[in-house]
């Protein structure tokens, strides 16, 4: 027996003893602490993700990309201030949305690379346990199946929250250090709301990858399935919508009602994509000047005051997109929950 096998067996013996022994352990203060099987699994999964090379490499790539976007944003802001073409009312928010054209913005990097975090954390959540034979051993302990799948999702979502909030605060700190312009309380709240939306967006891809991890026994198949959907929605879906738009576009002589109806139909098709919902929600939160996400007639524009929306109105404007992403995440997790609860574990281990 090599050292790796001995360590693995020792770990599962310790974990099994924690799950079996439900008596409270004594704390240094003389009190007692109950070990919940659910939180034991959450801590174990959280630690495994932190120590994995896969997660370290991925976070390193995303961090470097975000630092590059900060440099592009600072360059664009400095050039705009010198030429007096930059609005300084929400200057700190432009750290997330501005770019000099050399690199994408921070929001674009999160929209494009964020799903990779969710896929990397969830594509082998269940099938690896099954292939190693640890799934049947773990579920033979006094542990519910729903605690197992919920702990997998909770630990990964907590890690996603830590990563995204750390990157967001890193951008804020570097922006404060470079441009020397402190954010207002409203700007801080807008950035925090944006990070919450980003966590929900990446959580959708996490729940989707867990479905593939349960459905497919091979980790390579589940990883390729998640990456294929990510590429489809990131690259090809907008092309398909563009072709549908050209094929069904009304004639130039069509009435305004028909044109608005066609635009709303194309907007509905675009909103099937989670990345499009994320871009709409973040544009309203980080760009206070955005007042609508749909078509506006002349009658609706006449009399409107050209001023940025307050935070509460921006949240109300992006609220449907956030609810849609939460619903998509909940539906995907519900599907993975049902699939896992109906699977036979012992015969496949």
N, C-alpha and C positions, 0 to 999 in steps of 0.2 A: 504494500500500500504506500503510494507516494504521498508527498506532503499536501498536495492539492486535494487529493481524495480524503485524507485525514481531516483537513480543515473543513471540507464540505460536510462530512458526516458529523463532525463536532458541532458545526453551526446548527444543523437541523436538529440535533439532539437537544441543544440549548433552547432552540425555538420551541420544540415540542414540550420541553419541561415547563416553559413559561405558559404555554397554552393550557397544559393540564393542571398545573398548580394554580388554582384560583384563590388561594389564601393570600392576604395582603402581606407585602414586605414592609419591614420597618424602615422608616426614613430617619435621617440623622436627627431630626427634631423630636423623635419619639412617636410620630404619628404613623399612619399606614397609607399605602398606595396600592391600588388594584391595577394589575396589568390587564388591559383590554386586548383581546386577540386582534381586533381591528387596528388599534394604534400600534401594536407591535409590528404588524405587517407594513403599516404606513412608514414607520421609522426604518424598517429593513429595506424597503423599496427605495425610499428617499436616499439612504446612504449608498445603496448599490449604484444608483444613477450618478451620484456625485463622484464616486470612485471609478466610474467607467471611462476608458479612453475615448470611446465613441462620443460621449457627451462633452468631454473636455475639448476634443478637436472641433466639434461643431460650434461650441460656445466661443472658441478662439476665432474661428472664421467669422462668425456673426459680430463679435466685438471689433475685429479689425475693419469689417465693412461699416459698422456704425461710426468708428473713429474717422474713417474716410469721409462719410457723409457729414460729420461735424466740420471737417476742414472745408468741404465744398460750401456748406452753409455759411460759415464765418467769412469765407472769401466773397460770397455773393452779398452778404449783409454789408461788409466794409465797402465794397464797390458801389452798392446802392446808396449808402449814406454819403459817400464822397460826391456822387453825382446828384444827390438830393432827389432820388427816384424811389426811395424806400420809405414806406409808412412806418413811423417809429411808435405808433400807438400800442402795437402788440409786437414789439421787436423780439422779445424772448421766445415767442412761439415760432418765429421764423427759423430758429435753430432746428426745428423738426420738419419744416416744410420747404425751406429755401435751398437752392443749389445754384452753383455757377455753371452747370451744364457738364462738368467733367465726371461727376458721379451722381447717382440717384440720391434722393432725399432719405432721411431717416425713416419716414413713414413708408416709403417705397421698399426699403430694405426689410422692414418688419413684415410688410405685406407679402414679400416674395420669399424671404428666408425663414420667417416665423413658422410656417407649416412644417418645415424640415425638423424643427424641434419636437413638435407634436408627433410626427411620424417616427422619429428616432426613438422616442420614449415609449411608444405604444406598439410598434410592429411585432415585437417579440414578447409581449407581456404575458401571454398564456402558452403559446406553442413551445417556447423554450423550456418552461416548467414541465410541460408534458413530455418533451423529448428527453429531458434529463431524468425523468422518473420521479421528480420531487413533487409534482402536483398531487398524485394519489397519496403520497406520504403525508403531505401537508393537510389534505382534506380528511385524512383518517383521524386527525386530532379533533377535539371538540371545537371546530371552527365551521361556521356557516359558509356556504358557497357565495352568498351575496356579500358577506364581509370580505371575501377574497377579491372578487372583481371590483368592489367599491374601493378597497384599499389600493389596488393597482391604479385606478383612475385618480384617487385623491392624492396619492404621493406624487404622481407625475404632474398633476395640476398645481400642487403647491410648489414644485420645483420650477414650473413654467412661470408662476407668479413671481418667484424670487428672481429669476433671470431677467424677466422683462422690466420689473420695477428697478432692478439694479442698473440695467442699461439706460432706462429713462432718467434715473437720478444721476447717472454718469454724464449723460448729455447735458443735463441742467448744470451740473457742477463745472464741467469744462466750458460751457457757454458763459457761465458767470465769471470764470477765471479769464477767458480770452477776451470777451467783449466788454467786461466790466460793467454790465447793465443788469441790475437786480430785477427779478421778476416781481410782478404784482401778485397779490393774493388770488385774483381771478385767473391769472396765467398759470399759477401753480395748480389750482383746482382743475383747470382745463387739461393740463398735462396728466394729472392723476386720473381723470375720467378717460382720457385717451389710453392710458395703460390698462385700465380695467377692460375697455373694449378689446384691446390687443390680447389680453389673457383669455377672454371668451372666444376670440377668433382662433387662437392657437389651440384652445381646448376642443374646438370642433374637430380639428385634424387629429388630435389625440384620440378622441372617442371613435373617429372613423378608422384609425389604424388599429385600435383594439378589436374592432369588428373583424378585420382581416386576420388578426392574430388568433382569434377564436375559430374563424371559418377555415383557415388554411393551416395545415400541420407544419409545413415547411416555412421557416422564417424568411427565406429568400423570396418566396412567392408572396407573402404578406407585405414585405417591404416594397417589392416591385409594384404591387397593386396600389399601395398608398402613394408612391412616387408617380405612378401613371395618372392617377386622379389629380394630383397636384399640378403636373405639367399640363393636363387637359384644361383645368380651370384657369391656370396662369397664362397659358399661351394660346391654345386653340379655341377656347370657348368664345373669346371676343371675336375671333375670325369668323366663326360660324354665325354669330349674331350679326356681324357686318354683312355677310352674304344674305341672310334672311332679310335684313333691312333693305338692301338693294333690290331684292326680288319682290318685296311686298310694299315698297314705297309708293305712296299715291302720286298722281301726276301733279305738275306744277300748277295746273288750273284747279286743283281740288280745293274745297273750302277749308276754312280754318278749323272747323270741327273735325273733319276727317284727318287732317294733319296732326292735330293734338291727340286724337284717338290712336293713330299709328305710333306716335312718339310714346304714349303711355304703354302701349303693348310691347314695344321694344324695351322700354324701361323695366317692365315686369319680367321679361325674359333675362335681362341682364342681372336682375336682383336674385335670380336663382343661384348665381355664383356667390360663394361666401366672400371671396376677395373683393367683389364689387360692393357688397354690403359693408365691408370693412372700410373701403375707400370713402364711401358716402358718409359713414358715421364719423370717421376721423377728419374729413374735410370740414364738417360743421363744427367740430369741437376745437380744432386747431386753427381754423380760419373764421374768425367772428364775422367777417364781411359776407359770408355765404348765408343767404336769406331763404333759399328754396332749393329743393332737390329735384324739382319737376318743372314743366313748362309754365310760364306766366304770360297771361294776356296783357294787352296794353291797359285795359281797364284796371287790372290788378296792380300794375306798376305805378299808374298815375297817383300822385299824392303820397307815395311812400318816401320816408325820410332816409336819405343815404347815410346811414350810420351803422356801426357794428351791432350785432345782436348781443344782448346780455347772456350770461351763462345759462340761466334757466331756460331761455328760449332756444338756445343751441342744443341743450339736452333734450328738450321736447321735440326738436326737429330730427335729431338722430335716434330718438327712442324706438321707433318702429324697426330700424335696422338692427339695433341691439337686441330687441326681443326676438327678431327672426334668427339671429345667430345663436341666441340661447336656446330657442326651440329646436334648431338643427342639431345642436350639441346634445340636447336632452333626448331627441329621437334616436340619434346614433348610439348613445349610451344605453337607451332602453332596448334597442335591437341587440347590442352586445350582451346585455344582461339576460335577455330571453334565450339567446343562442347558448350561452354558457350554462344556464340553469337546466337546459334540456339535453346537454351533451352527457354521454356516458364517459366517466373519467377513468375508472379502474381498468376497463378493458383496453384503453388506448395507452395507458402509462407504460 
